[in-house]
Amino acid sequence: DVVTDYLSWQAKIVNQYKRPDQFITQDFSGGVHTNLDQWAVAGNLDIVAENPYFETQKRLDARTIWLSGDLGRSLKHTNYLVTETNAQTIGWDSRTQYPQYPGQLRLVVYTHLAAGANMVEYWHWHSLHYGQETYWKGVLSHDLEPNRTYAEVSRVAAELKKLGPQLVDLKKDNKVAILFSADSANALNYMPVSDHVNYITVLKQMYDALYDLNIEPDFVQAGDPNLSRYKVLLIPSLYSASDRVLQQTSDYVKSGGQVVMAFKSGFANEYSTVRDVMAPGPLRAAAGFHYQEFTNLAEPEPLTPDLYGVGEQNKGSVWEEFLIPETAQVIASFEDPYWHSPAITRNNFGSGTLTYEGTFLTDTLQRQVIRDVVKRAGLTGQDQNLPSAVKVRHGRNAQGKVLHYYLNFSGEEQTFSYPYGNGSDLLTNASARQGQAFKLKPWDLAIVAEQ
């Protein structure tokens, strides 16, 4: 595409003149992009950069930070840079000026590092005195004097000067991935299923479910030949995909993979042309059903039975496919006087399982479906028992030590039982023994390095 070709041309020019100790990077504006091929762009870079901005104060969490970071890390399967992020307030006017609470800037720096960032820098050094980004404030305010933000940046910089070698180049071995298809996203934007639910809505719902469950994912591009390194694959509506991509997915399940797949998958080919075979086309054997009809849903409809125990959240909305099971087990069906179609199915295929959602689930139900699949894959443990405000990320540092980042995204002290190997908190030197009660102060963190 034009963007990839342009950046490739620029990279070739720079490569002719840069020194051996210099590198080429390009910053993505954060999140998942459907208007360019981020994997192809990354192929021209030595290292990927991200610009993740986020909500602050009581709304601070790691969702958008880690969504950008997990994608950036996945593009080249290595560490990345943060080239822009919140210093003080952000916004193109003064209607959204929410400075971070004391401690939040420091917490966020380590949140970036916990996802695999090797650098954090701010846009920008000092606040502009006029123009579009007058209120997109830098480390220094308009008075150009040292301030609270400068002091917090200085504090964390001093910590990183000491601990940096133990934190950079954090390596991951994630067993869950989200399959991304820009073709499907664009095809569904061209032929929408709803005014408020689209491909990215489903992708973010799946990602948020993993975030809530403290499960760290990678992203893989549709067509990636190395799916076997993951035990679980979450697939947002794979509406537009070639027979080859769908066959790869089926082979992944047959070889033992666990898949959660959203509605409309397999319906059209890579040219967004609807297949002239019974839906879901080449996925039929792996999915264990077929269908010919579908309907929009004017309002959410209840499902039965409530096997996941979500009560009033046991509903489907937006879209319903009239699934006809062949080998698939029905997990939940629509409770409707006319249509009693399966809404969630599970099919054993080869050594693996494909769980299919023929409708748009509530957030709560989606989380429980994913929890069940991940548990069946043997990937759950004590991380799923942490207080909801405590988020954890894991990795192995350059010295080969396993690190566990525990981050408290709340204004209240949090307590949990530390479940991993004995070690110590790099920030305080406090010991951490398996089974020990651990306390995190408000908007604070611990980085435990196992012995």
Secondary structure, DSSP 8 states (H G I E B T S, - for coil): -HHHHHHHHHHHHHHHH--TT---EEEE-SS--SSS-HHHHHTT-SEEEE------GGG--SHHHHHHHHHHHHHHTS-EEE----SS---SSTTS-----TTHHHHHHHHHHHTTEEEE--S-SB--SSSTTTTS--SB-TT----HHHHHHHHHHHHHHHHHHHHTT-B----EEEEE-HHHHHHHHHS-S-SS--HHHHHHHHHHHHHHTT--EEEEETT-S-GGG-SEEEE----B--HHHHHHHHHHHHTT-EEEEETTTTSB-TTS-B-SSSBTGGGHHHHTEEBS-EEEEEEEEEEE--TT--GGG-EEEEEEE--EESS-EEEEEE--SS---EEEEEEEETTEEEEEESSEE-HHHHHHHHHHHHHHTT--SGGGGS-TTEEEEEEE-TTS-EEEEEEE-SSS-EEEE--S-SEEETTT--EE-TT-EEEE-TT-EEEEEE-
